Amino acid sequence: MLLDLFRPFSFFQMTLMLMGIGIFWYYLTCGGLYLWLHRSKMSQRVGKWRTQRAWPTPKQVKGEVVDGTVSMAMVMVVVSAAFWLGIHGYSGLYADPGEYGLAYIPLSIFGVFVTMEVFEWTFHWACHRNDLLWKVHKHHHRYSNPTAFGVMADQPLDMLVKASPIFFIPFLFPIWDVALIGTFATLNFVYGTYLHAGFDFSFMPSPHSRYLVSAWHHNEHHAGSLDYNYGFFTGFMDLIFKTRYTPSDKAAKRSTYRCPECRNREAEAA
């Protein structure tokens, strides 16, 4: 379906088109959510759900927008490369939803979810434990009080690796193009926007949940700890490797936490 839409275009043309679509969507969704939660009358009503008492500064938001724009463009390069390979038959990315049968689609979506769950956690953990990777990833931790724009506010190389499942998953197993992009966008962009938006609404996953990641969990990773809560979607990988952190853990583990600024100083001193 998606491959058929871009089949007539060259890789360069397709990349430019996808960049435009991605950046427009980023401004529309993240910008709209930011304006609604931070710059409208709604901000007074939702303040009680803020994950931090302080509100982000205009300087931080500007940095998030600039970094997010570049990173979104980087993601679209990866998407374009995946589409080009699928169009020319070099990978298992396919356009016809019936090619492997409709029953295969939910199975392949589950495969995408599991692959991303393991990959994203492992790469995120490595970025905090390896000095070389941390030099790249710490750019994202400049934003200790993130907004919706922060979901894409990464150093471009960091974002390139985070987007790489779009590229390599079709080499692991066949996947319908809509299923791949839809699952990736839902998990990384839509849910990721909620995690970075700075609000932990009561109808979303609870901070006390052991198995789901809430905005509280990810905010604590940004603002209070760099050694816990590496997961983006569920808490299973954090539970397995004992890096899960909930409010009930706070008093016992707080003394071992390292704020982003402290971790930056450690890296610079090494």
C-alpha positions in Angstrom: 0.0 0.0 0.0 2.6 2.6 1.1 5.2 1.2 -1.2 2.8 1.6 -4.1 2.3 5.2 -3.3 6.0 6.0 -3.6 6.9 3.5 -6.3 7.0 6.1 -9.1 9.5 8.3 -7.3 13.3 8.1 -7.0 15.0 7.6 -3.7 15.8 11.3 -3.5 12.3 12.4 -4.4 10.8 10.0 -1.9 13.1 11.1 0.9 12.2 14.8 0.4 8.5 14.0 0.4 8.7 11.8 3.5 10.8 14.5 5.3 8.1 17.0 4.5 5.3 14.7 5.8 7.3 13.8 8.9 8.2 17.3 9.9 4.7 18.6 9.2 3.2 15.8 11.4 5.8 16.5 14.2 4.8 20.2 14.3 1.1 19.5 14.0 0.9 16.9 16.8 3.7 17.8 19.2 3.2 21.5 18.6 -0.5 21.3 19.0 -0.2 19.3 22.2 2.5 21.7 23.6 0.3 24.7 22.8 -2.8 23.1 24.4 -1.0 21.9 27.6 1.4 24.8 28.1 0.1 27.9 26.3 -3.7 27.8 26.6 -6.2 28.1 29.5 -6.1 24.3 29.7 -2.6 24.6 31.3 -4.2 25.9 34.5 -6.6 22.9 34.7 -4.0 20.2 34.0 -1.3 21.6 36.2 -2.1 19.1 38.9 -0.9 16.3 36.6 2.5 17.8 35.9 5.3 15.4 36.4 7.5 18.3 37.7 6.5 21.4 39.6 8.5 23.7 37.4 7.5 24.5 33.8 10.0 24.1 31.0 11.8 27.3 29.9 11.3 28.8 26.4 15.0 28.2 25.8 14.6 24.5 26.4 11.5 24.3 24.2 13.4 26.0 21.4 16.2 23.5 21.6 13.7 20.6 21.6 12.1 21.9 18.4 15.4 22.4 16.6 16.7 19.0 17.6 13.4 17.4 16.9 13.1 18.8 13.4 16.6 17.4 12.5 15.9 14.1 14.1 12.5 13.7 12.3 14.3 14.3 9.0 16.8 11.6 10.0 14.0 9.1 10.7 12.4 9.8 7.3 15.7 9.0 5.6 15.6 5.6 7.3 11.9 5.1 6.3 12.8 6.1 2.7 15.7 3.5 2.6 13.3 0.8 3.9 10.7 1.7 1.3 13.3 1.7 -1.5 14.5 -1.8 -0.5 11.0 -3.1 -0.3 10.0 -1.6 -3.6 12.9 -3.2 -5.4 12.4 -6.6 -3.6 15.6 -6.5 -1.5 13.7 -7.0 1.8 10.6 -8.6 3.3 8.6 -5.4 3.3 5.5 -5.8 1.1 2.6 -3.7 0.0 -0.3 -6.2 -0.5 -1.9 -7.0 2.9 -3.1 -10.3 1.6 0.3 -11.5 0.4 0.9 -13.7 3.5 -2.8 -13.8 4.6 -4.6 -11.4 6.8 -4.1 -13.7 9.9 -0.3 -13.1 9.5 -0.6 -9.4 10.0 -1.3 -9.4 13.8 1.4 -12.0 14.3 3.9 -9.8 12.5 2.8 -6.8 14.5 3.5 -8.7 17.7 6.9 -9.6 16.2 7.6 -5.9 15.6 6.6 -5.0 19.2 8.8 -7.7 20.7 11.8 -6.8 18.5 11.4 -3.1 19.3 10.9 -3.7 23.1 14.2 -5.7 23.3 16.1 -3.5 20.9 15.1 -0.1 22.3 15.7 -1.2 25.9 19.1 -2.7 25.1 20.3 0.3 23.1 19.0 2.7 25.7 20.7 0.8 28.5 24.0 0.7 26.5 23.8 4.4 25.9 23.9 5.0 29.7 26.6 2.4 30.5 29.0 3.0 27.6 31.1 6.2 27.7 31.2 6.5 23.9 27.5 6.0 23.4 26.8 8.3 26.3 28.6 11.2 24.6 25.9 10.9 21.9 22.9 10.1 24.0 23.5 12.8 26.7 22.3 15.3 24.1 18.8 14.1 24.8 19.3 14.5 28.5 19.9 18.2 28.1 16.1 18.3 28.5 15.5 17.2 32.1 12.0 18.7 32.0 10.8 17.6 28.6 7.7 18.6 26.6 5.9 16.9 23.8 8.6 18.2 21.4 11.2 16.2 23.4 10.1 12.9 21.9 12.3 13.6 18.9 14.9 15.8 20.6 17.9 13.5 20.1 21.3 13.9 18.6 20.8 12.8 14.9 23.1 9.8 15.2 21.2 8.6 18.3 17.9 9.0 16.4 19.4 7.1 13.4 20.0 4.0 15.6 16.6 4.3 17.3 14.9 4.4 14.0 16.9 1.5 12.6 14.3 -1.2 13.4 12.3 0.2 10.5 15.2 -0.7 8.3 16.2 -4.1 9.7 12.9 -5.7 10.8 11.9 -6.5 7.2 15.1 -8.6 7.0 14.1 -10.6 10.1 10.6 -11.5 8.8 8.1 -10.3 6.2 6.0 -7.4 7.3 3.2 -5.4 5.6 4.4 -1.8 5.1 1.4 -0.3 6.9 1.9 -2.6 9.9 5.5 -1.8 10.2 5.2 2.0 10.0 1.9 2.0 12.0 3.4 0.0 14.8 6.6 1.9 14.9 4.8 5.3 14.8 2.4 4.3 17.5 5.0 3.0 19.9 7.8 5.4 19.3 6.1 8.6 18.3 2.5 8.5 19.8 3.3 6.8 23.0 6.7 8.4 23.2 5.1 11.8 22.9 2.9 11.0 26.0 6.0 9.9 27.9 7.8 13.2 27.2 4.8 15.6 27.4 5.4 16.3 31.1 2.0 15.2 32.3 0.9 12.0 34.1 -2.8 11.9 33.7 -4.9 9.6 35.9 -6.4 7.7 33.0 -2.9 6.7 31.7 -0.8 3.8 33.1 -0.1 4.3 36.9 3.3 5.2 38.2 2.9 2.2 40.6 2.4 -0.2 37.7 5.1 -2.9 37.5 4.4 -3.8 33.8 3.5 -0.6 31.9 5.7 2.5 31.4 4.0 5.8 32.4 5.0 9.4 31.9 6.1 9.3 35.6 8.6 6.5 34.9 10.2 8.2 32.0 10.2 11.7 33.6 12.1 10.2 36.5 14.6 8.8 34.1 15.1 12.3 32.7 14.9 14.4 35.9 16.0 12.1 38.7 17.8 9.0 37.6 19.9 7.8 34.7 20.3 4.3 36.0 16.7 3.2 36.0 13.6 3.0 33.8 15.2 2.4 30.4 12.0 0.9 29.0 9.7 2.8 26.7 6.7 0.5 26.3 6.6 -2.1 29.1 8.5 -2.7 32.3 9.5 -6.3 31.6 13.1 -5.6 30.5 13.6 -3.3 33.5 12.2 -6.0 35.8 14.3 -8.7 34.3 17.5 -6.7 34.7 16.5 -4.9 38.0 16.4 -1.4 36.6 12.7 -0.8 37.2 11.9 2.1 39.5 8.5 3.1 40.9 7.4 5.6 43.5 7.7 3.0 46.2 11.3 2.5 45.3 12.2 6.1 45.6 13.1 6.4 49.3 15.3 3.2 49.2 17.2 4.0 46.0 17.3 7.7 45.9 20.8 7.9 47.3 22.2 6.0 44.3 20.6 8.2 41.7 22.6 10.4 39.4 21.0 13.4 37.9 21.8 14.3 34.2 24.0 17.1 35.2 26.0 14.9 37.6 26.4 12.2 34.9 27.5 14.8 32.4 30.2 16.0 34.8 31.3 12.4 35.4 31.7 11.8 31.6 33.6 15.1 31.1 36.0 14.3 34.0 36.7 10.8 32.7 
